[in-house]
């Protein structure tokens, strides 16, 4: 897809959403060189920015080849010497590619800063167990006998529905005491 199509797609999406048209900063190519299909694999790429162009990374956005926004985290790495603008960022996102294919994305500059979605985040300690809940994800970690994430649930709706049907990691084993002294 051409650069003009990417820009046009993102402009159309922005207009539909009631936002001002974003400005193209740079187009990135992502080649799959190992000959293996990739499905939603994380990519982190260093991106240089022109001097004086970006003052706040929250104004950056990523678009796919059709101009659709891609969820992406931008982290400021360096600023231009003596300037108020950002020189380098790390962009991190999930990408799918066919074996041997090359994907294209575009870094865009928005008129307004993006804000993180409002969600619920909680961490509760119950004895030796810590439970973290984000709205979409809930997981538990044991302090004694730490073995990573003890259990995890995923609710794609973000409605905090964490039942057996949504459990993606089940406890590996029960503590010895629970087997005999329950």
Order of alpha helices (4+ residues) and beta strands (2+ residues): alpha-beta-beta-beta-beta-beta-beta-beta-beta-beta-beta-beta-beta-alpha
